[in-house]
Amino acid sequence: MAHYTPGMNPVGDGAVKRGGEHSAGRAFLERRNALWSRLRALTPVGDAVPGEDFKAALTELSILTGWDRARILAGLGLPLRQP
């Protein structure tokens, strides 16, 4: 079996594959992390109402990850609010 090195993806048959899958996975992680960062920066303080940018980032992260709104808000330490 080949040894794993960064930039290589193990494939089910023991072979190692380079390229596309790693790039797609990296792009997903970078986008997901950017959305979490944006949400943290836009998180309303106290009883303030979330702005449209916050709502848009929340929706995009939900679509990207498949997580529901409540799970993402919990990850930010925010209570679930009705829109």
N, C-alpha and C positions, 0 to 999 in steps of 0.2 A: 504494500500500500504506500502511496506517495505521502510525503510529509507535508503538512499544511504550512503555508507561509502567507503573510498578509497579501491581499490582492488575489487570492485563489479561493475557489469555492469547491468543497468536496461534493462529489456527485455520488448517487446511490451505489454505483458499481465499483466504488473505490478509486475511480479516476478523479483527476482534479481538473477543473475547468476555470479558465480565466475570462475576465471581461464583463459582458453585458449584465449578467445577474448581479454581480457585485456593484456595478454602476447604478443599476436601478434601485438596489437596496440602500445604497448610500444616498441617492437623491431623495428617497422616501424619508430616511432618518434626518437628513438635513432640513427638509421641508417641515417635518413634524416638530423638530426642535425649534425651528424658527417661529412656528405658530405658537408653541408653548411660551417662548420668550416674549412674543408680541402680546399674548394674553396677560402674562405677568405684568408687563409694562402698562397695559391698558386697564388693569383690574381696578374697578371703582373702590373708593375708600368709604368706609362707613355705610350709610344708607343711600349713597349716590346711585343713580340709575346708570347701568352700562350704556355706553355710547354705541353708535352704529358700527364703528370700527371693531369694537370688542365683539359685538354680535356676529359680524362677518367672519372674524377670525375663529370664533367659537364654532360656527357652522362649518367652516372649511376643515377645522381639525376633526370635527365629528364625522364628516364625510370621509376624510382621509383615513382615519383610524377605525371607523365603524363603532366608535364609542358613543353612548348617548350623552346628552347635554348634562345630566345629573352627575355622571362619572367625571366628566371634565371639570365641572365646577367644584366637585369634591377634591379633585387633584390640585385645584388652586386654593383650597381651603375656604371656599365660598358656599353659602347656603343656596339651595335650589329656590329660585324665585320664579313665579309665574310671569310670562311675558306680558 
